[in-house]
Structure formats: C-alpha cells, structure tokens
Amino acid sequence: MASEPTSNPPQSPPMKAVIVPVTPLQQNCTLIWCTQTMRGAFTDPGGDLDHLLKVAEEQGVTIEKLLITHGHIDHCGLSGVLAERLGVPIEGPHPDDKFWIDMNPTVGAQYGVVGATAFTPDRWLYDGDQVTVGNLTLDVYHCPGHTPGHVIFHHPASNLAIVGDVLFQGSVGRTDFPQGDFQQLVNSITGRLWPLGNQTAFVPGHGPVSTFGRERQTNPFVGDAVL
C-alpha cells in the first residue's frame, strides 16, 4: 500500500518584529529578532524600558544590541540607560546627529522623558553599512533631512524597512528642527527609499505601518503625482 505523502511544516520567517509605542510622544520602538537564534535588537528604545523588557521576555528574545535611527529624544533618550542595564552595544545613528544626542538631558526635561542621558554609540553608522541581529543582516541607508544624521534599516528578505521619522503614512518628517532640510528629506525618500521597491513595508517613527508603493501613490508631500 502506498504511503501517505508527507508535508513539510511551514517555516518561520527569518525575522519577526513587534512595534511597541513608547514615551509621551508615542514613538514606535520596534523589537526585531532572528527566528533561528531568538536574538534580537530594539530599534529606537526611547523610553518605557521596563515595558520594553517585558515584551522581549514575553517573546522569548535575548537582546544583543540597540539600533538607533536618529538623535531625537523620543527615539533615543533612554537608550544609554538601557544599554548599560543590559550590557549591550548601541549602533547608530550617523555621527552628524551627535549634537542631538548630547542634548538628551535638556530636551528630555522639556518633553517629559525622565532620566534621559547623553551617550556615545559603540558604532556610528554610515550609508552602505550593514548591521547584524542574530543571523540577520540589515542594510543601512543615510537619509538626512529630518535630522542630518538620520539612518534607516532595511531587511531585504523580509521586505521591511524601519525608517524612523523620514516617512510616515500620509506624511513626512518635520524639517523645522535645527539642521533640518526639506529638499534633503525629499531627496532621501526618493533616492534611498523608493529604490527599495513598492512592495517594501515600513515602520515609521509614529503611527501605522505603510508601504513605499502606497506612499508613492497617495502621499501629499512625496507622492509621484506631487513630485
């Protein structure tokens, strides 16, 4: 008698992610991890550290590093504290955002991010760099405009990018902060993000996830019809 055909169980995707809004500004900290090793990273852990650590524990993830897109308080205010607490390195942003990180204590008091500290990343990031999380490799793109040292992280195999405050669903990052530049921001979006493909989903620094294709069709600031 012929044996029953066997079916292979579905494999887990190489990367998983959970978005955790933090700080009074409801900034999207993203926990990403390698499903093979269960080792992960927080991207932009600006605050609410106990909550973040609880989420990592619930997912069974061991944090091995922190990844920072840019130096604004809601994205990195308590990153130095968390790195010291966990004994892990900080990677990013680009060194042009050092002046923002140095202002963390002052800006934190203004925006209600209690205990914010300045820090020096273990590794500054530049356009074309790569970062690893477990067995994952993410590409780094320097995308100035919102801040001069803003970077984004892209995992090609997952069609996922973490873009901080460069781009949002239906909007773009503010450029009225020190060293912000609207045309530079537009150039970053069209020259660095759009080539990653319409199918690429992205996690913005605030608000819901979208795709580059959707924003090219509908975004009132950088959509194809506008530009």
C-alpha positions as CSV (number, residue, x, y, z in Angstrom):
1,M,0.0,0.0,0.0
2,A,1.3,3.4,-1.0
3,S,2.4,5.5,1.9
4,E,0.7,8.9,2.7
5,P,2.6,11.8,1.2
6,T,4.3,13.9,3.9
7,S,4.1,17.6,4.0
8,N,6.8,19.8,5.4
9,P,5.7,22.1,8.3
10,P,5.7,25.8,7.3
11,Q,8.9,27.5,8.2
12,S,9.1,30.6,10.3
13,P,10.1,33.8,8.5
14,P,13.8,34.7,9.2
15,M,12.8,37.9,11.0
16,K,9.9,38.9,13.3
17,A,9.0,42.3,14.6
18,V,6.8,43.8,17.3
19,I,6.0,47.5,17.4
20,V,5.9,49.0,21.0
21,P,4.9,52.7,21.3
22,V,7.0,54.4,24.0
23,T,7.4,57.8,25.7
24,P,4.7,60.5,25.9
25,L,5.2,61.1,22.2
26,Q,4.1,57.5,21.3
27,Q,7.2,56.7,19.3
28,N,7.3,53.3,17.6
29,C,10.1,51.3,19.2
30,T,10.4,48.1,17.2
31,L,11.7,44.9,18.6
32,I,13.2,42.8,15.8
33,W,14.6,39.3,16.2
34,C,16.1,36.4,14.3
35,T,13.8,33.4,14.5
36,Q,16.7,31.0,14.1
37,T,18.7,32.3,17.2
38,M,16.0,34.2,19.1
39,R,18.5,37.0,19.4
40,G,17.1,40.5,18.8
41,A,17.5,44.2,18.9
42,F,15.4,47.2,20.0
43,T,15.3,49.9,17.4
44,D,14.8,53.4,18.9
45,P,14.2,52.4,22.5
46,G,13.5,56.0,23.7
47,G,11.8,55.2,27.0
48,D,9.4,53.0,29.0
49,L,12.3,50.5,29.5
50,D,10.5,48.1,31.9
51,H,7.7,47.7,29.4
52,L,10.1,47.0,26.5
53,L,12.0,44.4,28.5
54,K,8.7,42.7,29.4
55,V,7.8,42.5,25.7
56,A,11.2,41.0,24.9
57,E,10.7,38.4,27.7
58,E,7.2,37.5,26.5
59,Q,8.6,36.9,23.0
60,G,11.5,34.8,24.3
61,V,14.0,37.2,22.7
62,T,17.5,37.8,24.1
63,I,18.5,41.4,23.3
64,E,22.0,41.7,21.8
65,K,22.2,45.3,20.7
66,L,20.3,48.6,20.3
67,L,19.8,50.2,16.9
68,I,19.2,54.0,16.7
69,T,17.8,55.8,13.6
70,H,18.4,59.4,14.9
71,G,19.1,61.5,17.9
72,H,15.7,62.9,18.8
73,I,14.7,62.4,22.4
74,D,11.7,60.1,21.8
75,H,13.9,57.7,19.8
76,C,17.0,57.5,22.0
77,G,16.5,59.4,25.2
78,L,16.9,56.3,27.5
79,S,19.0,54.2,25.1
80,G,22.2,54.8,27.0
81,V,20.5,53.7,30.2
82,L,19.1,50.6,28.6
83,A,22.4,49.7,27.0
84,E,24.2,49.9,30.4
85,R,21.4,47.9,32.1
86,L,21.7,45.1,29.6
87,G,25.4,45.3,28.8
88,V,24.8,45.6,25.1
89,P,26.2,47.9,22.4
90,I,24.5,50.8,20.6
91,E,24.8,51.1,16.9
92,G,23.7,54.3,15.1
93,P,22.9,56.8,14.2
94,H,25.2,58.7,11.8
95,P,27.7,60.9,13.6
96,D,26.0,64.1,12.3
97,D,23.4,63.6,15.0
98,K,25.9,63.7,17.8
99,F,24.7,67.2,18.8
100,W,21.1,65.9,19.3
101,I,22.3,63.0,21.5
102,D,24.4,65.4,23.6
103,M,21.2,67.4,24.2
104,N,19.2,64.5,25.6
105,P,19.2,65.6,29.3
106,T,18.0,69.1,28.4
107,V,15.4,68.1,25.7
108,G,14.2,65.2,27.9
109,A,13.2,67.6,30.6
110,Q,11.2,69.6,28.1
111,Y,9.4,66.6,26.7
112,G,8.8,64.5,29.8
113,V,11.3,61.8,29.1
114,V,12.6,61.4,32.6
115,G,16.2,60.2,33.1
116,A,17.3,60.9,29.6
117,T,21.1,60.8,29.2
118,A,23.7,61.6,26.5
119,F,25.7,58.6,25.2
120,T,28.3,57.7,22.6
121,P,27.3,54.8,20.4
122,D,29.6,51.9,20.2
123,R,29.4,52.2,16.4
124,W,28.4,55.2,14.3
125,L,26.7,54.2,11.1
126,Y,27.3,55.4,7.5
127,D,25.5,54.9,4.2
128,G,26.2,51.4,2.9
129,D,27.0,49.9,6.3
130,Q,25.3,46.7,7.5
131,V,24.2,45.6,10.9
132,T,23.6,42.1,12.2
133,V,20.9,40.8,14.5
134,G,21.4,37.1,15.2
135,N,21.8,35.6,11.8
136,L,20.1,38.5,10.1
137,T,21.8,41.2,8.1
138,L,20.2,44.6,7.6
139,D,21.4,47.3,5.2
140,V,21.9,50.9,6.5
141,Y,21.0,54.0,4.5
142,H,21.9,57.5,5.5
143,C,18.7,59.6,5.0
144,P,19.3,63.2,6.2
145,G,16.6,65.9,6.1
146,H,14.6,65.4,9.3
147,T,17.9,65.3,11.1
148,P,21.4,65.4,9.5
149,G,22.5,62.0,10.8
150,H,19.3,60.0,10.3
151,V,19.7,56.4,9.1
152,I,17.2,53.7,8.2
153,F,17.4,49.9,8.4
154,H,16.3,47.6,5.6
155,H,16.0,43.8,5.7
156,P,15.6,42.8,2.0
157,A,14.5,39.2,2.6
158,S,11.5,40.5,4.7
159,N,10.7,43.5,2.5
160,L,10.7,45.5,5.7
161,A,12.3,48.9,6.5
162,I,12.5,50.8,9.8
163,V,12.6,54.4,8.8
164,G,12.3,56.5,11.9
165,D,10.9,59.9,11.2
166,V,11.9,60.1,7.5
167,L,8.5,59.0,6.2
168,F,5.0,58.3,7.6
169,Q,1.7,57.1,6.3
170,G,0.5,60.2,4.6
171,S,3.2,62.5,5.7
172,V,7.0,63.1,6.1
173,G,9.3,64.1,8.9
174,R,9.4,67.6,10.2
175,T,12.3,69.7,8.9
176,D,11.9,72.8,11.1
177,F,14.3,71.5,13.8
178,P,17.9,72.6,13.8
179,Q,19.8,71.3,10.7
180,G,16.6,70.0,9.1
181,D,16.2,70.5,5.4
182,F,13.1,69.7,3.4
183,Q,14.7,69.3,0.0
184,Q,17.3,67.0,1.5
185,L,14.5,64.9,3.1
186,V,12.7,64.6,-0.3
187,N,16.0,63.5,-1.9
188,S,16.5,60.9,0.8
189,I,13.0,59.5,0.3
190,T,13.1,59.4,-3.5
191,G,16.7,58.5,-3.8
192,R,17.1,56.0,-1.0
193,L,13.7,54.7,0.0
194,W,11.8,54.4,-3.3
195,P,14.5,52.2,-5.0
196,L,13.9,49.6,-2.2
197,G,10.7,48.7,-4.0
198,N,7.0,49.5,-3.9
199,Q,6.3,46.2,-2.1
200,T,8.5,47.1,0.9
201,A,6.6,47.8,4.1
202,F,8.0,50.3,6.5
203,V,7.7,51.0,10.2
204,P,7.6,54.8,10.8
205,G,8.6,56.5,14.0
206,H,5.0,57.3,14.7
207,G,1.7,56.0,13.6
208,P,0.7,53.0,11.4
209,V,2.8,50.9,9.0
210,S,2.5,51.5,5.3
211,T,4.4,50.6,2.1
212,F,6.6,52.6,-0.2
213,G,4.2,51.9,-3.1
214,R,1.2,53.2,-1.2
215,E,3.1,56.4,-0.3
216,R,4.2,56.9,-3.9
217,Q,0.5,56.8,-4.9
218,T,-1.1,58.8,-2.0
219,N,1.4,60.8,0.0
220,P,0.7,64.5,-0.4
221,F,4.3,65.5,0.1
222,V,6.3,63.0,-1.8
223,G,3.9,61.0,-3.9
224,D,4.7,60.6,-7.6
225,A,1.9,62.9,-8.6
226,V,3.3,65.7,-6.4
227,L,6.9,65.4,-7.5
